[in-house]
Amino acid sequence: MSNIAHQFGNSLLSFARDEEGAQVVEYALIIAVVSIALVVALKALTASGGGFSSFITRVSNCLTTTTCS
């Protein structure tokens, strides 16, 4: 029984020292923060009075007419 407890303790320590999973968590947190920032930015751009719709209108006018302003 002592041998099984010793092996379990060693495997638990090995699991605690393993750092490969930490990198995955860090990348997931970075992706989450960037995603939240993009959602907030797009929400501000598409809100009424936001600059995104006027930007699209200006680009459309530049592509369909000869004058861009």
RORO-641198 format. One record per residue: residue number from 1; residue in one letter; x, y, z of N, C-alpha, C in turn. Coordinates in steps of 0.02 Angstrom, whole numbers, plus 50000, padded with zeros to 5 digits. Last residue first. Layout:
# RORO-641198
<rec seq="NUM" type="A" n_X="X" n_Y="Y" n_Z="Z" ca_X="X" ca_Y="Y" ca_Z="Z" c_X="X" c_Y="Y" c_Z="Z"/>
...
This chain:
# RORO-641198
<rec seq="69" type="S" n_X="49269" n_Y="53129" n_Z="47426" ca_X="49274" ca_Y="53183" ca_Z="47475" c_X="49264" c_Y="53157" c_Z="47544"/>
<rec seq="68" type="C" n_X="49303" n_Y="53093" n_Z="47260" ca_X="49305" ca_Y="53068" ca_Z="47329" c_X="49312" c_Y="53126" c_Z="47376"/>
<rec seq="67" type="T" n_X="49229" n_Y="53071" n_Z="47102" ca_X="49255" ca_Y="53116" ca_Z="47154" c_X="49251" c_Y="53082" c_Z="47222"/>
<rec seq="66" type="T" n_X="49171" n_Y="52981" n_Z="47019" ca_X="49239" ca_Y="53001" ca_Z="47003" c_X="49269" c_Y="53046" c_Z="47057"/>
<rec seq="65" type="T" n_X="49084" n_Y="52843" n_Z="47100" ca_X="49088" ca_Y="52908" ca_Z="47066" c_X="49161" c_Y="52926" c_Z="47054"/>
<rec seq="64" type="T" n_X="49103" n_Y="52720" n_Z="47161" ca_X="49051" ca_Y="52726" ca_Z="47110" c_X="49053" c_Y="52792" c_Z="47073"/>
<rec seq="63" type="L" n_X="49205" n_Y="52732" n_Z="47255" ca_X="49209" ca_Y="52678" ca_Z="47206" c_X="49159" c_Y="52686" c_Z="47149"/>
<rec seq="62" type="C" n_X="49167" n_Y="52840" n_Z="47331" ca_X="49231" ca_Y="52843" ca_Z="47295" c_X="49235" c_Y="52789" c_Z="47242"/>
<rec seq="61" type="N" n_X="49046" n_Y="52792" n_Z="47385" ca_X="49045" ca_Y="52849" ca_Z="47340" c_X="49110" c_Y="52854" c_Z="47299"/>
<rec seq="60" type="S" n_X="49098" n_Y="52691" n_Z="47468" ca_X="49052" ca_Y="52674" ca_Z="47413" c_X="49049" c_Y="52731" c_Z="47362"/>
<rec seq="59" type="V" n_X="49171" n_Y="52768" n_Z="47557" ca_X="49205" ca_Y="52719" ca_Z="47515" c_X="49162" c_Y="52701" c_Z="47455"/>
<rec seq="58" type="R" n_X="49065" n_Y="52840" n_Z="47617" ca_X="49119" ca_Y="52875" ca_Z="47581" c_X="49156" c_Y="52827" c_Z="47535"/>
<rec seq="57" type="T" n_X="48991" n_Y="52735" n_Z="47674" ca_X="48960" ca_Y="52778" ca_Z="47624" c_X="49013" c_Y="52814" c_Z="47583"/>
<rec seq="56" type="I" n_X="49084" n_Y="52687" n_Z="47767" ca_X="49061" ca_Y="52643" ca_Z="47713" c_X="49029" c_Y="52684" c_Z="47657"/>
<rec seq="55" type="F" n_X="49091" n_Y="52801" n_Z="47850" ca_X="49150" ca_Y="52776" ca_Z="47815" c_X="49131" c_Y="52732" c_Z="47756"/>
<rec seq="54" type="S" n_X="48963" n_Y="52805" n_Z="47902" ca_X="48985" ca_Y="52859" ca_Z="47859" c_X="49048" c_Y="52840" c_Z="47820"/>
<rec seq="53" type="S" n_X="48967" n_Y="52686" n_Z="47977" ca_X="48919" ca_Y="52692" ca_Z="47921" c_X="48938" c_Y="52749" c_Z="47874"/>
<rec seq="52" type="F" n_X="49069" n_Y="52715" n_Z="48070" ca_X="49076" ca_Y="52660" ca_Z="48024" c_X="49029" c_Y="52668" c_Z="47964"/>
<rec seq="51" type="G" n_X="49057" n_Y="52812" n_Z="48168" ca_X="49089" ca_Y="52830" ca_Z="48106" c_X="49090" c_Y="52776" c_Z="48054"/>
<rec seq="50" type="G" n_X="48897" n_Y="52828" n_Z="48250" ca_X="48965" ca_Y="52801" ca_Z="48244" c_X="48993" c_Y="52816" c_Z="48175"/>
<rec seq="49" type="G" n_X="48768" n_Y="52862" n_Z="48250" ca_X="48815" ca_Y="52916" ca_Z="48257" c_X="48887" c_Y="52893" c_Z="48255"/>
<rec seq="48" type="S" n_X="48727" n_Y="52711" n_Z="48323" ca_X="48702" ca_Y="52769" ca_Z="48287" c_X="48748" c_Y="52828" c_Z="48302"/>
<rec seq="47" type="A" n_X="48863" n_Y="52592" n_Z="48312" ca_X="48810" ca_Y="52626" ca_Z="48349" c_X="48786" c_Y="52687" c_Z="48308"/>
<rec seq="46" type="T" n_X="48972" n_Y="52537" n_Z="48253" ca_X="48908" ca_Y="52526" ca_Z="48220" c_X="48850" c_Y="52560" c_Z="48256"/>
<rec seq="45" type="L" n_X="49078" n_Y="52572" n_Z="48337" ca_X="49079" ca_Y="52594" ca_Z="48267" c_X="49011" c_Y="52587" c_Z="48233"/>
<rec seq="44" type="A" n_X="49047" n_Y="52510" n_Z="48457" ca_X="49052" ca_Y="52583" ca_Z="48454" c_X="49049" c_Y="52609" c_Z="48383"/>
<rec seq="43" type="K" n_X="49053" n_Y="52377" n_Z="48417" ca_X="48990" ca_Y="52404" ca_Z="48443" c_X="48990" c_Y="52481" c_Z="48440"/>
<rec seq="42" type="L" n_X="49186" n_Y="52365" n_Z="48383" ca_X="49135" ca_Y="52360" ca_Z="48331" c_X="49068" c_Y="52387" c_Z="48354"/>
<rec seq="41" type="A" n_X="49243" n_Y="52380" n_Z="48512" ca_X="49259" ca_Y="52427" ca_Z="48458" c_X="49207" c_Y="52424" c_Z="48403"/>
<rec seq="40" type="V" n_X="49189" n_Y="52270" n_Z="48580" ca_X="49176" ca_Y="52338" ca_Z="48605" c_X="49189" c_Y="52389" c_Z="48550"/>
<rec seq="39" type="V" n_X="49242" n_Y="52165" n_Z="48503" ca_X="49169" ca_Y="52173" ca_Z="48510" c_X="49152" c_Y="52244" c_Z="48532"/>
<rec seq="38" type="L" n_X="49380" n_Y="52184" n_Z="48522" ca_X="49350" ca_Y="52191" ca_Z="48455" c_X="49275" c_Y="52201" c_Z="48458"/>
<rec seq="37" type="A" n_X="49391" n_Y="52160" n_Z="48660" ca_X="49409" ca_Y="52226" ca_Z="48633" c_X="49379" c_Y="52236" c_Z="48564"/>
<rec seq="36" type="I" n_X="49355" n_Y="52024" n_Z="48663" ca_X="49314" ca_Y="52074" ca_Z="48698" c_X="49328" c_Y="52144" c_Z="48672"/>
<rec seq="35" type="S" n_X="49462" n_Y="51971" n_Z="48589" ca_X="49394" ca_Y="51964" ca_Z="48565" c_X="49348" c_Y="52015" c_Z="48598"/>
<rec seq="34" type="V" n_X="49570" n_Y="52000" n_Z="48673" ca_X="49568" ca_Y="52030" ca_Z="48606" c_X="49497" c_Y="52026" c_Z="48578"/>
<rec seq="33" type="V" n_X="49535" n_Y="51920" n_Z="48783" ca_X="49541" ca_Y="51993" ca_Z="48791" c_X="49537" c_Y="52027" c_Z="48723"/>
<rec seq="32" type="A" n_X="49537" n_Y="51791" n_Z="48726" ca_X="49476" ca_Y="51817" ca_Z="48756" c_X="49479" c_Y="51893" c_Z="48762"/>
<rec seq="31" type="I" n_X="49671" n_Y="51778" n_Z="48687" ca_X="49618" ca_Y="51776" ca_Z="48636" c_X="49553" c_Y="51805" c_Z="48663"/>
<rec seq="30" type="I" n_X="49730" n_Y="51779" n_Z="48815" ca_X="49746" ca_Y="51832" ca_Z="48765" c_X="49692" c_Y="51835" c_Z="48712"/>
<rec seq="29" type="L" n_X="49676" n_Y="51662" n_Z="48869" ca_X="49660" ca_Y="51727" ca_Z="48899" c_X="49675" c_Y="51784" c_Z="48852"/>
<rec seq="28" type="A" n_X="49733" n_Y="51567" n_Z="48784" ca_X="49660" ca_Y="51574" ca_Z="48787" c_X="49640" c_Y="51640" c_Z="48817"/>
<rec seq="27" type="Y" n_X="49868" n_Y="51582" n_Z="48816" ca_X="49844" ca_Y="51598" ca_Z="48749" c_X="49769" c_Y="51607" c_Z="48747"/>
<rec seq="26" type="E" n_X="49863" n_Y="51537" n_Z="48950" ca_X="49884" ca_Y="51605" ca_Z="48934" c_X="49861" c_Y="51626" c_Z="48865"/>
<rec seq="25" type="V" n_X="49824" n_Y="51404" n_Z="48932" ca_X="49781" ca_Y="51450" ca_Z="48969" c_X="49799" c_Y="51522" c_Z="48954"/>
<rec seq="24" type="V" n_X="49936" n_Y="51356" n_Z="48865" ca_X="49871" ca_Y="51354" ca_Z="48832" c_X="49823" c_Y="51402" c_Z="48866"/>
<rec seq="23" type="Q" n_X="50033" n_Y="51371" n_Z="48963" ca_X="50038" ca_Y="51409" ca_Z="48901" c_X="49972" c_Y="51411" c_Z="48864"/>
<rec seq="22" type="A" n_X="49993" n_Y="51279" n_Z="49060" ca_X="49991" ca_Y="51351" ca_Z="49076" c_X="49995" c_Y="51393" c_Z="49012"/>
<rec seq="21" type="G" n_X="50018" n_Y="51154" n_Z="49009" ca_X="49949" ca_Y="51177" ca_Z="49011" c_X="49943" c_Y="51251" c_Z="49025"/>
<rec seq="20" type="E" n_X="50156" n_Y="51143" n_Z="49032" ca_X="50130" ca_Y="51146" ca_Z="48964" c_X="50058" c_Y="51172" c_Z="48962"/>
<rec seq="19" type="E" n_X="50214" n_Y="51124" n_Z="49155" ca_X="50193" ca_Y="51193" ca_Z="49137" c_X="50165" c_Y="51198" c_Z="49067"/>
<rec seq="18" type="D" n_X="50216" n_Y="51017" n_Z="49292" ca_X="50207" ca_Y="51021" ca_Z="49220" c_X="50180" c_Y="51090" c_Z="49202"/>
<rec seq="17" type="R" n_X="50210" n_Y="51009" n_Z="49429" ca_X="50268" ca_Y="51042" ca_Z="49399" c_X="50261" c_Y="51052" c_Z="49324"/>
<rec seq="16" type="A" n_X="50094" n_Y="50936" n_Z="49452" ca_X="50097" ca_Y="51005" ca_Z="49477" c_X="50155" c_Y="51043" c_Z="49445"/>
<rec seq="15" type="F" n_X="50128" n_Y="50812" n_Z="49398" ca_X="50074" ca_Y="50851" ca_Z="49368" c_X="50077" c_Y="50924" c_Z="49389"/>
<rec seq="14" type="S" n_X="50228" n_Y="50775" n_Z="49487" ca_X="50244" ca_Y="50783" ca_Z="49417" c_X="50191" c_Y="50824" c_Z="49381"/>
<rec seq="13" type="L" n_X="50151" n_Y="50763" n_Z="49604" ca_X="50204" ca_Y="50814" ca_Z="49600" c_X="50224" c_Y="50827" c_Z="49527"/>
<rec seq="12" type="L" n_X="50072" n_Y="50655" n_Z="49565" ca_X="50040" ca_Y="50718" ca_Z="49582" c_X="50091" c_Y="50775" c_Z="49579"/>
<rec seq="11" type="S" n_X="50166" n_Y="50555" n_Z="49550" ca_X="50128" ca_Y="50577" ca_Z="49491" c_X="50094" c_Y="50643" c_Z="49504"/>
<rec seq="10" type="N" n_X="50210" n_Y="50544" n_Z="49684" ca_X="50256" ca_Y="50564" ca_Z="49630" c_X="50219" c_Y="50588" c_Z="49569"/>
<rec seq="9" type="G" n_X="50091" n_Y="50502" n_Z="49747" ca_X="50123" ca_Y="50565" ca_Z="49766" c_X="50171" c_Y="50590" c_Z="49713"/>
<rec seq="8" type="F" n_X="50075" n_Y="50378" n_Z="49684" ca_X="50024" ca_Y="50430" ca_Z="49676" c_X="50052" c_Y="50498" c_Z="49693"/>
<rec seq="7" type="Q" n_X="50189" n_Y="50312" n_Z="49731" ca_X="50181" ca_Y="50324" ca_Z="49659" c_X="50129" c_Y="50378" c_Z="49646"/>
<rec seq="6" type="H" n_X="50156" n_Y="50310" n_Z="49868" ca_X="50217" ca_Y="50344" ca_Z="49846" c_X="50213" c_Y="50359" c_Z="49771"/>
<rec seq="5" type="A" n_X="50042" n_Y="50232" n_Z="49868" ca_X="50037" ca_Y="50301" ca_Z="49892" c_X="50098" c_Y="50341" c_Z="49868"/>
<rec seq="4" type="I" n_X="50097" n_Y="50112" n_Z="49823" ca_X="50045" ca_Y="50145" ca_Z="49783" c_X="50039" c_Y="50218" c_Z="49803"/>
<rec seq="3" type="N" n_X="50184" n_Y="50083" n_Z="49928" ca_X="50211" ca_Y="50092" ca_Z="49861" c_X="50160" c_Y="50129" c_Z="49817"/>
<rec seq="2" type="S" n_X="50099" n_Y="50060" n_Z="50034" ca_X="50144" ca_Y="50117" ca_Z="50037" c_X="50172" c_Y="50134" c_Z="49968"/>
<rec seq="1" type="M" n_X="50041" n_Y="49940" n_Z="50000" ca_X="50000" ca_Y="50000" ca_Z="50000" c_X="50043" c_Y="50063" c_Z="50000"/>
